[in-house]
Amino acid sequence: MLVLSRNPEEAIMIGDEVEITVLEVRGDKVRLGIRAPAEIPVHRKEVYQAMKEANVEAASPNDGALQQAMLILRGRRKREEKARVKEG
């Protein structure tokens, strides 16, 4: 981890496009300004982690969803078999 000291109104650059400026230091709080292109998402870490967890949860099928999908596929298979019998 790189550790830097900056005074208010001083900045650091990340690559050529991301600029982080110390806006204010008040007690144990530091206000930062972040300038980045729109295509680079910028989130507080706790928000980022919550989004990541929500995405993992949404991508993981629960038992109910899996059973529902199996019923749909079974119903489709039965309809296809009936159609083949009628054709044959």
Helices and strands as residue ranges (DSSP letters): E 11-14, E 18-26, E 29-35, H 45-59, H 63-87
